[in-house]
Amino acid sequence: MELQAQEGRLIAAAGLGRVLVATAVSVERDAVARAFPDHGGVEVIAAGVGPALAAASTASALTAAALKGTPYGLVVSAGIGGGFQPEAPVGSLVVADGIVAADLGAETEDGFLPVTELGFGTVRHEPPADLVRRVAETTGARAGAVLTVSTVTGTAVRAAALRERHPTALAEAMEGFGVAEAAAAQGVPVLEIRAISNPVGPRDRAAWRIGDALAALTEGFGKLAPVLESWNRHDS
Protein backbone atom coordinates (compact mmCIF):
# COMPACT_ATOMS: atom_id res chain seq x y z
CA MET A 1 0.00 0.00 0.00
CA GLU A 2 1.30 3.45 -0.85
CA LEU A 3 2.33 5.38 2.21
CA GLN A 4 0.81 8.83 2.48
CA ALA A 5 0.93 11.65 4.98
CA GLN A 6 2.11 11.26 8.56
CA GLU A 7 0.23 8.14 9.51
CA GLY A 8 1.34 6.40 6.33
CA ARG A 9 4.92 6.99 7.39
CA LEU A 10 4.13 5.23 10.65
CA ILE A 11 3.71 1.96 8.76
CA ALA A 12 7.29 2.27 7.59
CA ALA A 13 8.65 2.75 11.10
CA ALA A 14 11.57 0.46 11.78
CA GLY A 15 9.94 -2.75 12.98
CA LEU A 16 6.99 -0.82 14.31
CA GLY A 17 4.01 -1.63 12.09
CA ARG A 18 0.63 -0.09 12.68
CA VAL A 19 -0.20 2.04 15.71
CA LEU A 20 -3.28 1.76 17.92
CA VAL A 21 -4.20 4.86 19.92
CA ALA A 22 -6.70 4.20 22.71
CA THR A 23 -8.51 7.17 24.24
CA ALA A 24 -11.32 7.12 26.78
CA VAL A 25 -14.05 9.12 25.06
CA SER A 26 -14.97 10.37 21.61
CA VAL A 27 -13.78 13.98 22.04
CA GLU A 28 -10.29 12.69 22.86
CA ARG A 29 -10.43 10.25 19.95
CA ASP A 30 -11.39 13.06 17.59
CA ALA A 31 -8.63 15.33 18.91
CA VAL A 32 -6.00 12.68 18.15
CA ALA A 33 -7.57 11.70 14.82
CA ARG A 34 -7.36 15.32 13.59
CA ALA A 35 -3.58 14.89 13.55
CA PHE A 36 -3.97 11.90 11.17
CA PRO A 37 -6.60 12.90 8.58
CA ASP A 38 -5.73 10.11 6.11
CA HIS A 39 -5.76 7.37 8.75
CA GLY A 40 -3.22 5.06 6.99
CA GLY A 41 -1.18 3.35 9.71
CA VAL A 42 -2.95 4.70 12.79
CA GLU A 43 -6.26 3.58 14.28
CA VAL A 44 -7.74 5.72 17.03
CA ILE A 45 -10.46 4.22 19.22
CA ALA A 46 -12.56 5.41 22.14
CA ALA A 47 -11.89 2.48 24.45
CA GLY A 48 -14.06 3.63 27.33
CA VAL A 49 -13.60 5.15 30.77
CA GLY A 50 -11.66 3.35 33.47
CA PRO A 51 -8.90 0.74 33.44
CA ALA A 52 -11.14 -2.33 33.09
CA LEU A 53 -13.06 -1.20 30.01
CA ALA A 54 -9.94 0.33 28.48
CA ALA A 55 -8.11 -2.99 28.89
CA ALA A 56 -10.97 -5.00 27.42
CA SER A 57 -11.41 -2.73 24.41
CA THR A 58 -7.67 -2.55 23.74
CA ALA A 59 -7.30 -6.32 24.01
CA SER A 60 -10.18 -6.82 21.57
CA ALA A 61 -8.65 -4.43 19.05
CA LEU A 62 -5.21 -6.05 19.32
CA THR A 63 -6.63 -9.55 18.94
CA ALA A 64 -8.79 -8.62 15.95
CA ALA A 65 -5.84 -7.03 14.18
CA ALA A 66 -3.59 -10.02 14.86
CA LEU A 67 -6.21 -12.45 13.53
CA LYS A 68 -6.45 -10.39 10.33
CA GLY A 69 -2.68 -10.57 9.89
CA THR A 70 -2.29 -6.82 10.39
CA PRO A 71 -0.98 -6.58 13.98
CA TYR A 72 -0.16 -3.38 15.77
CA GLY A 73 3.45 -2.61 16.62
CA LEU A 74 2.70 0.03 19.25
CA VAL A 75 -0.20 0.95 21.53
CA VAL A 76 -0.62 4.50 22.82
CA SER A 77 -2.94 5.41 25.68
CA ALA A 78 -3.87 9.04 25.10
CA GLY A 79 -6.21 11.72 26.29
CA ILE A 80 -6.53 14.53 28.77
CA GLY A 81 -5.79 14.24 32.47
CA GLY A 82 -5.01 15.99 35.70
CA GLY A 83 -1.54 17.44 36.28
CA PHE A 84 0.42 17.60 39.51
CA GLN A 85 1.37 21.21 40.14
CA PRO A 86 3.60 22.99 39.43
CA GLU A 87 5.49 20.44 37.34
CA ALA A 88 2.65 19.75 34.87
CA PRO A 89 0.71 22.97 34.28
CA VAL A 90 -2.65 23.11 32.55
CA GLY A 91 -2.22 22.99 28.78
CA SER A 92 1.08 21.12 28.90
CA LEU A 93 1.81 17.66 27.52
CA VAL A 94 3.10 14.70 29.54
CA VAL A 95 4.62 11.43 28.29
CA ALA A 96 4.81 8.56 30.76
CA ASP A 97 8.14 6.98 31.62
CA GLY A 98 6.13 4.78 33.98
CA ILE A 99 2.46 3.81 33.76
CA VAL A 100 1.42 3.15 37.34
CA ALA A 101 -1.68 1.62 38.95
CA ALA A 102 -1.80 4.05 41.85
CA ASP A 103 -4.70 2.56 43.82
CA LEU A 104 -4.36 -1.16 43.09
CA GLY A 105 -3.66 -2.66 46.49
CA ALA A 106 -4.91 -2.54 50.06
CA GLU A 107 -5.43 0.08 52.72
CA THR A 108 -3.87 -0.87 56.07
CA GLU A 109 -3.44 0.80 59.43
CA ASP A 110 0.10 1.59 58.35
CA GLY A 111 -0.96 3.06 55.03
CA PHE A 112 -1.49 1.90 51.47
CA LEU A 113 0.15 -1.31 50.21
CA PRO A 114 0.44 -1.86 46.46
CA VAL A 115 -0.67 -5.24 45.20
CA THR A 116 2.94 -6.22 44.56
CA GLU A 117 3.66 -6.00 48.30
CA LEU A 118 0.76 -8.40 48.86
CA GLY A 119 2.68 -10.94 46.83
CA PHE A 120 1.09 -10.87 43.38
CA GLY A 121 0.37 -8.81 40.30
CA THR A 122 2.14 -5.76 38.93
CA VAL A 123 1.56 -2.05 39.35
CA ARG A 124 3.91 -0.53 36.79
CA HIS A 125 4.67 -0.74 33.09
CA GLU A 126 7.63 1.09 31.59
CA PRO A 127 7.39 2.35 28.01
CA PRO A 128 10.52 2.12 25.82
CA ALA A 129 12.91 4.67 27.31
CA ASP A 130 14.35 5.81 23.99
CA LEU A 131 10.90 6.41 22.52
CA VAL A 132 9.83 8.36 25.61
CA ARG A 133 12.91 10.54 25.28
CA ARG A 134 12.30 11.23 21.61
CA VAL A 135 8.63 12.04 22.17
CA ALA A 136 9.57 14.48 24.91
CA GLU A 137 12.23 16.16 22.78
CA THR A 138 9.98 16.49 19.74
CA THR A 139 6.73 17.58 21.37
CA GLY A 140 8.05 19.43 24.40
CA ALA A 141 6.25 16.99 26.66
CA ARG A 142 7.47 16.51 30.19
CA ALA A 143 8.45 12.92 31.04
CA GLY A 144 7.42 11.34 34.33
CA ALA A 145 5.09 8.80 35.86
CA VAL A 146 1.42 8.89 34.90
CA LEU A 147 -0.85 7.41 37.54
CA THR A 148 -3.92 5.37 36.71
CA VAL A 149 -6.70 5.77 39.27
CA SER A 150 -10.22 4.39 39.47
CA THR A 151 -11.36 7.41 41.49
CA VAL A 152 -10.23 10.83 40.29
CA THR A 153 -8.47 12.85 42.97
CA GLY A 154 -10.65 15.58 44.41
CA THR A 155 -8.87 16.72 47.57
CA ALA A 156 -5.53 18.22 48.47
CA VAL A 157 -5.00 15.45 51.03
CA ARG A 158 -5.25 12.68 48.44
CA ALA A 159 -3.13 14.61 45.95
CA ALA A 160 -0.40 14.94 48.58
CA ALA A 161 -0.66 11.25 49.47
CA LEU A 162 -0.26 10.23 45.83
CA ARG A 163 2.76 12.47 45.39
CA GLU A 164 4.33 11.05 48.54
CA ARG A 165 3.93 7.49 47.23
CA HIS A 166 4.87 8.43 43.67
CA PRO A 167 7.32 11.35 43.80
CA THR A 168 7.97 11.33 40.03
CA ALA A 169 4.27 11.51 39.14
CA LEU A 170 3.29 14.28 36.74
CA ALA A 171 -0.29 13.34 35.90
CA GLU A 172 -3.22 11.10 36.70
CA ALA A 173 -5.88 9.60 34.45
CA MET A 174 -8.09 6.52 34.46
CA GLU A 175 -7.09 4.28 31.55
CA GLY A 176 -3.34 4.01 31.01
CA PHE A 177 -2.62 0.98 33.18
CA GLY A 178 -5.50 -0.97 31.65
CA VAL A 179 -4.25 -0.22 28.14
CA ALA A 180 -0.72 -1.17 29.19
CA GLU A 181 -1.87 -4.49 30.67
CA ALA A 182 -3.61 -5.41 27.41
CA ALA A 183 -0.55 -4.45 25.37
CA ALA A 184 1.84 -6.34 27.64
CA ALA A 185 -0.28 -9.49 27.43
CA GLN A 186 0.32 -9.53 23.67
CA GLY A 187 3.94 -8.39 23.77
CA VAL A 188 3.27 -4.97 22.21
CA PRO A 189 5.14 -1.88 23.51
CA VAL A 190 3.05 0.90 24.99
CA LEU A 191 3.18 4.65 25.48
CA GLU A 192 0.96 7.02 27.44
CA ILE A 193 0.55 10.66 26.43
CA ARG A 194 -1.63 13.08 28.38
CA ALA A 195 -2.56 16.72 27.83
CA ILE A 196 -3.25 18.46 31.13
CA SER A 197 -6.74 19.88 31.51
CA ASN A 198 -6.82 20.56 35.25
CA PRO A 199 -4.69 20.45 38.40
CA VAL A 200 -4.76 17.30 40.54
CA GLY A 201 -6.41 18.23 43.82
CA PRO A 202 -9.60 19.97 44.93
CA ARG A 203 -12.18 19.86 42.15
CA ASP A 204 -12.68 23.28 40.60
CA ARG A 205 -14.55 22.96 37.33
CA ALA A 206 -14.09 26.66 36.61
CA ALA A 207 -10.33 26.09 36.43
CA TRP A 208 -10.53 23.25 33.91
CA ARG A 209 -9.30 23.97 30.39
CA ILE A 210 -10.56 21.00 28.43
CA GLY A 211 -10.51 22.80 25.09
CA ASP A 212 -6.90 23.88 25.57
CA ALA A 213 -5.91 20.34 26.54
CA LEU A 214 -7.60 18.82 23.50
CA ALA A 215 -5.84 21.33 21.26
CA ALA A 216 -2.51 20.41 22.89
CA LEU A 217 -3.28 16.75 22.26
CA THR A 218 -3.85 17.38 18.54
CA GLU A 219 -0.71 19.50 18.26
CA GLY A 220 1.41 16.93 20.06
CA PHE A 221 0.30 14.01 17.92
CA GLY A 222 0.84 16.13 14.84
CA LYS A 223 4.56 16.14 15.67
CA LEU A 224 4.92 12.44 16.44
CA ALA A 225 5.10 10.77 13.02
CA PRO A 226 8.81 11.49 12.39
CA VAL A 227 9.63 10.24 15.89
CA LEU A 228 7.85 6.96 15.40
CA GLU A 229 9.26 6.63 11.90
CA SER A 230 12.84 6.78 13.18
CA TRP A 231 12.31 4.68 16.28
CA ASN A 232 13.21 1.00 16.31
CA ARG A 233 11.48 -0.93 19.07
CA HIS A 234 14.67 -3.01 19.50
CA ASP A 235 16.73 0.09 20.30
CA SER A 236 15.47 0.06 23.86
HUVEN-V699615 format. One line per field, one symbol per residue. ss: DSSP state (h for helix, s for strand, l for the rest). phi: phi as a letter, one per 40 degrees, with the letter a starting at -180 (. if undefined). psi: psi as a letter, one per 20 degrees, with the letter a starting at -180 (. if undefined). A space follows every 10 residues. Layout:
ss: ???
phi: ???
psi: ???
//
This chain:
ss: llllhhhhhh hllllllsss sssllhhhhh hhhlllllll lsssssllll hhhhhhhhhh hhhhhhhlll lsssssssss ssslllllll llssssssss slllssssll sssshhhhll lllsslllhh hhhhhhhhhl lsssssssll lllllhhhhh hhhhhlllss sssllhhhhh hhhhhlllss sssssssssl llllhhhllh hhhhhhhhhh hhllhhhhhh llhhhl
phi: .ccbfccccc ccdcgcgcbb bbbcbcccdc cccccbccgd bbbbbcchcg cccccccccc ccccccccgb ccbabbcaic acbccccbcd gcbbbccabb ccbciacbcc hcbcdcccha gababbcdcc cdcccccccg ccbacbcbbc bccbbcccdc cccccbcccb ababbdcccc cccccbgbcb bbbbccbacc idcbdcccbc cccccccccc ccccdccccc cbdccb
psi: pppqaghhhh hjqojgbrpp porgrhhggh gghhimhiif jpppqoirpq hghggggggg gggggghijm qqiqpopqar rqppqjhnqp irppppipop nhkobqprhj appqhhiijr aqjpporphh ggghgghhij qqpaqpppqi oppjqhghgh gghghmijph rqajhghggh ggghhjkpqq rpppppiqqp bppnhhiqmg ggghhhgggg hhihghghhi pphih.
//
